[in-house]
């Protein structure tokens, strides 16, 4: 084999290797582009959901909560303070008689 033939073979091998590397880089680029598209789609969906939740929250009345800085005595008084008697099917009624409801 002459020097020219060996050089030709070497250059063809390098060319094939470079073509393989270019295909790999193009595949990686396509995968990254697909991932970016998915992230943009997820971001837009989440942004829409957050906007909906903010609108719902702005329509609601403010909720009164117990002050977390209360001391133990104040918390106990708030928990065990007498409440108005609830009536209706959802209220908890305790039978003061013997178990089973018999008096």
WOHUMO-V124403 format. One record per residue. N is the residue number from 0. PHI is phi in whole degrees, -180 to 180 (* if undefined). PSI is psi as a letter, one per 40 degrees, with the letter a starting at -180 (999 if undefined). D_CENTER is the distance of its C-alpha to the mean C-alpha in Angstrom with 2 decimals. Layout:
n->N phi->PHI psi->PSI d_center->D_CENTER
n->N phi->PHI psi->PSI d_center->D_CENTER
This chain:
n->0 phi->* psi->h d_center->66.22
n->1 phi->-83 psi->i d_center->66.76
n->2 phi->-60 psi->d d_center->64.68
n->3 phi->-65 psi->d d_center->63.58
n->4 phi->-67 psi->d d_center->62.32
n->5 phi->-61 psi->d d_center->60.36
n->6 phi->-65 psi->d d_center->58.83
n->7 phi->-63 psi->d d_center->57.92
n->8 phi->-63 psi->d d_center->56.16
n->9 phi->-61 psi->d d_center->54.30
n->10 phi->-66 psi->d d_center->53.13
n->11 phi->-65 psi->d d_center->51.97
n->12 phi->-65 psi->d d_center->49.94
n->13 phi->-63 psi->d d_center->48.33
n->14 phi->-62 psi->d d_center->47.67
n->15 phi->-64 psi->d d_center->46.00
n->16 phi->-64 psi->d d_center->43.86
n->17 phi->-65 psi->d d_center->42.79
n->18 phi->-63 psi->d d_center->42.01
n->19 phi->-63 psi->d d_center->39.82
n->20 phi->-63 psi->d d_center->37.97
n->21 phi->-64 psi->d d_center->37.51
n->22 phi->-63 psi->d d_center->36.08
n->23 phi->-62 psi->d d_center->33.62
n->24 phi->-66 psi->d d_center->32.58
n->25 phi->-66 psi->d d_center->32.25
n->26 phi->-62 psi->d d_center->30.08
n->27 phi->-63 psi->d d_center->27.80
n->28 phi->-62 psi->d d_center->27.74
n->29 phi->-65 psi->d d_center->26.83
n->30 phi->-63 psi->d d_center->23.95
n->31 phi->-66 psi->d d_center->22.61
n->32 phi->-64 psi->d d_center->23.16
n->33 phi->-64 psi->d d_center->21.24
n->34 phi->-64 psi->d d_center->18.25
n->35 phi->-64 psi->d d_center->18.48
n->36 phi->-61 psi->d d_center->18.76
n->37 phi->-62 psi->d d_center->15.62
n->38 phi->-65 psi->d d_center->13.68
n->39 phi->-63 psi->d d_center->15.48
n->40 phi->-64 psi->d d_center->14.68
n->41 phi->-62 psi->d d_center->10.89
n->42 phi->-61 psi->d d_center->11.40
n->43 phi->-67 psi->d d_center->13.77
n->44 phi->-64 psi->d d_center->11.72
n->45 phi->-66 psi->d d_center->8.91
n->46 phi->-62 psi->d d_center->12.00
n->47 phi->-62 psi->d d_center->13.61
n->48 phi->-65 psi->d d_center->11.06
n->49 phi->-63 psi->d d_center->11.13
n->50 phi->-62 psi->d d_center->14.88
n->51 phi->-62 psi->d d_center->15.24
n->52 phi->-64 psi->d d_center->13.64
n->53 phi->-65 psi->d d_center->15.90
n->54 phi->-65 psi->d d_center->18.80
n->55 phi->-62 psi->d d_center->18.36
n->56 phi->-66 psi->d d_center->18.21
n->57 phi->-69 psi->d d_center->21.27
n->58 phi->-82 psi->d d_center->23.16
n->59 phi->-78 psi->i d_center->22.78
n->60 phi->-79 psi->i d_center->25.44
n->61 phi->-65 psi->i d_center->24.76
n->62 phi->-96 psi->h d_center->24.36
n->63 phi->-87 psi->h d_center->27.01
n->64 phi->-118 psi->i d_center->25.86
n->65 phi->-72 psi->h d_center->28.09
n->66 phi->-68 psi->h d_center->28.86
n->67 phi->-74 psi->e d_center->27.43
n->68 phi->-91 psi->e d_center->30.46
n->69 phi->-68 psi->i d_center->32.92
n->70 phi->-81 psi->i d_center->35.24
n->71 phi->-61 psi->d d_center->35.72
n->72 phi->-65 psi->d d_center->38.66
n->73 phi->-64 psi->d d_center->36.92
n->74 phi->-65 psi->d d_center->33.92
n->75 phi->-63 psi->d d_center->36.40
n->76 phi->-63 psi->d d_center->38.36
n->77 phi->-68 psi->d d_center->35.32
n->78 phi->-73 psi->d d_center->34.32
n->79 phi->-105 psi->e d_center->37.85
n->80 phi->-67 psi->i d_center->39.28
n->81 phi->-63 psi->h d_center->41.02
n->82 phi->-115 psi->i d_center->39.06
n->83 phi->-67 psi->i d_center->40.43
n->84 phi->-71 psi->h d_center->41.22
n->85 phi->-87 psi->i d_center->38.72
n->86 phi->-127 psi->i d_center->40.27
n->87 phi->117 psi->i d_center->39.14
n->88 phi->-67 psi->d d_center->37.71
n->89 phi->-87 psi->e d_center->34.44
n->90 phi->-80 psi->i d_center->36.30
n->91 phi->-86 psi->h d_center->37.07
n->92 phi->-114 psi->h d_center->40.83
n->93 phi->-106 psi->h d_center->42.61
n->94 phi->-83 psi->h d_center->46.02
n->95 phi->-83 psi->e d_center->48.46
n->96 phi->-86 psi->a d_center->50.79
n->97 phi->-71 psi->i d_center->51.12
n->98 phi->-55 psi->i d_center->48.32
n->99 phi->95 psi->e d_center->48.18
n->100 phi->89 psi->e d_center->49.08
n->101 phi->-77 psi->h d_center->52.85
n->102 phi->-115 psi->999 d_center->54.85
